[in-house]
Amino acid sequence: MKKIFYLPIALLLIVAASCGMQNQQAADAPANGGQTAAAKGLYAVLAINPSIRMGDAVQLKFTVYNPADSAQHFLKWQTPFEPLLSKYLDIKNEQGEELQYKGAMAKRMMPPPADAYISIPAKDSLVANVDLMKGYALSKPGKYTITYTSESISGLKAAQSVSFVYR
């Protein structure tokens, strides 16, 4: 009989604990209103020279646009707005084989600190360039396609891939 008495108390504690978790998740939302960069309209565009000679730098231009009427923020982690500290691009040859990432890999502490976010004024853009030779094992001639893959981290969506010929 005593066990039945404790059952409603245990259920009440479980319900109270789950409500506390929902409130904690809301408190942990980013200072930018809890919306991801993509939900607020920020988007990225990749650009690269379509033909690059072997031995030359392979410069990828990464532009973030803010079409909104107010300043917006995005997380700079796993974007060219910080040094190559992780793999955030898929680079594949014509056969679909992925180039090996040879750069550094950083472990991050969550939630991100305030200085990990970059603000872009309304109706403005921000550009970063990255030399892919510093992080990827690109040594054979051929056609390559680059895709940005870290939308889930930065919140930025790059809708299109870019291609180049390495000759």
Sequence and secondary structure as in RCSB ss.txt:
>XXXX:A:sequence
MKKIFYLPIALLLIVAASCGMQNQQAADAPANGGQTAAAKGLYAVLAINPSIRMGDAVQLKFTVYNPADSAQHFL
KWQTPFEPLLSKYLDIKNEQGEELQYKGAMAKRMMPPPADAYISIPAKDSLVANVDLMKGYALSKPGKYTITYTS
ESISGLKAAQSVSFVYR
>XXXX:A:secstr
 HHHHHHHHHHHHHHHHHHHHHHHHHHTS TTTT  TTTTT EEEEEE SEE TTS  EEEEEEEE SSS EEEE
 TTSTTS S S  EEEEETT  B  B S      SS  GGGEEEE TTEEEEEEEEGGGTB   S EEEEEEE  
HHHH  B    EEEEE 
